[in-house]
Amino acid sequence: MSDKFAKEIARMKRIEGQARGIAKMMEDDRYCIDILQQMTAMEAALRSARAKVLGIHADHCIEDVVQSGNVAEQREKFGELIALFGKVGR
């Protein structure tokens, strides 16, 4: 396991538990508002995890390619980020 992702792996396991809990709430025919509140909490946790992973990417991957001086790789990484932000904005 990569040390740089250790906290985010733990966070994803908690989110996985939240998803199982939501499914159980649905199976138990719990009140819709309670289910929706849990979904909102899970979405917030996912957004936070996504932001952390993006930060890790900037700290490691982007920094490495900038320091390398390889213009082709820099353009590729920049293109990846633009595509990602396009998907996130949908």
C-alpha positions in Angstrom: 0.0 0.0 0.0 1.3 3.4 -0.9 2.0 5.7 2.1 0.8 8.7 0.1 -2.7 7.1 -0.1 -3.0 5.5 3.3 -5.4 8.1 4.8 -7.5 8.1 1.6 -7.7 4.4 1.6 -9.0 4.5 5.2 -11.5 7.2 4.1 -12.7 5.1 1.2 -13.3 2.2 3.5 -15.4 4.4 5.7 -17.3 5.5 2.6 -17.8 1.9 1.6 -19.3 1.3 5.1 -21.6 4.3 4.6 -22.8 2.8 1.2 -23.5 -0.5 2.9 -25.4 1.3 5.7 -27.5 3.2 3.1 -28.3 0.0 1.3 -29.4 -1.6 4.6 -31.6 1.4 5.3 -33.3 0.9 2.0 -33.8 -2.8 2.6 -35.3 -1.9 6.0 -37.6 0.6 4.3 -36.4 3.5 6.4 -37.7 7.0 6.0 -36.6 8.5 2.7 -35.3 11.7 4.2 -33.0 9.7 6.5 -31.7 7.8 3.5 -31.2 11.0 1.5 -29.3 12.7 4.4 -27.0 9.7 4.6 -26.5 9.9 0.8 -25.6 13.6 1.1 -23.1 12.8 3.8 -21.5 10.1 1.6 -21.3 12.5 -1.3 -19.6 15.0 0.8 -17.1 12.4 2.0 -16.4 11.4 -1.7 -15.9 15.1 -2.7 -13.4 15.5 0.1 -11.6 12.3 -0.8 -11.5 13.4 -4.5 -10.0 16.8 -3.4 -7.3 15.0 -1.3 -6.3 12.7 -4.2 -6.1 15.7 -6.5 -3.8 17.3 -4.0 -1.7 14.2 -3.9 -1.6 14.2 -7.7 -0.4 17.9 -7.7 2.2 17.3 -5.0 3.7 14.2 -6.6 2.8 13.6 -10.3 2.6 17.2 -11.4 5.6 18.4 -9.4 7.7 15.5 -10.8 6.8 16.3 -14.4 7.4 20.0 -14.0 10.8 19.3 -12.5 11.6 16.9 -15.3 11.5 19.7 -17.9 9.8 17.3 -20.3 7.5 19.6 -22.3 5.6 16.7 -23.9 4.9 15.1 -20.5 3.9 18.4 -19.0 1.4 19.0 -21.8 0.0 15.4 -21.2 -0.4 16.0 -17.5 -2.0 19.4 -18.1 -4.4 17.8 -20.6 -5.3 15.1 -18.0 -6.2 17.8 -15.5 -8.3 19.7 -17.9 -10.2 16.5 -18.9 -10.7 15.7 -15.2 -12.1 19.2 -14.3 -14.4 18.9 -17.3 -15.8 15.6 -15.9 -16.1 17.0 -12.4 -18.0 20.0 -13.6 -20.8 17.9 -15.0 
